[in-house]
């Protein structure tokens, strides 16, 4: 599976290194565990249903917002 981390906007270098680990997350459960382990915790702020199989999960992170595409 190919994973992509796209960064839009100005993110400090330490934020990019910290966010690099998100490409290793495979499930929504892993995203939730990762988010709660961050300091401060990253909260899911919305789930956008694209169709019956695909959802976008928006997470508020210290460096900005992350969008996880799930199928």
N, C-alpha and C positions, 0 to 999 in steps of 0.2 A: 504494500500500500504506500503510495506517495503522499507525503504530508508537506504542507506548505505553511510557512509563517510569513505573512505580509505585514509590514510595519508601515503605517500611514501617519505622517506627522512627526513631530520632534519627540524622540524618546531618548533619555540619557543612556549611555553605553551600559551602565550597570543594570538598567531596566531591560535592555535587549538580552543580556546574558541570562538574567532571571527568567525572562519569558521563553527562552529557548527550550526549556523543559516541557512546555505545553505541547510540543510536537510529539512527545512520547505518550500522550494520553489517548487511550483507545475507546473509552466508554464515558457516558455521562456521569456514571458513578465515580470514575477516576477524576473527572473534572471537578466534581463537588468536593471530593476529598482533598484534591490539590488546592482548591480555592479556600477551604476552611483552614488549611495548614499555613497559609500565607499570613504575614504580619504587615499591615492589618489584613484581616480575612477578605477575600474577594467573594462578593455575593452575586448570585444569578439575579439579574434584574428583569429578564424577559425571555420567553420562549416563543419564537415565531414559527407557526406551522406553515410550511411551504406546500406540502401535500400530505397524503396519508403515510408516507414513508420518510419524509425529510423534514427536519426541524433545525432552525438556527437558535443557538443558545447564547444570549448576551450576558457577559460577565463584567462587572465593574472591577478593574484592577488598579493598583496604585499608579501605574504608568498611563492609564487611559481605559479604554474598553476593549474587550476581546469578544470575537464572535466565533463560536464553534459550530461547524456544519455537521449535523448528525444524520445518519441514514439508518 
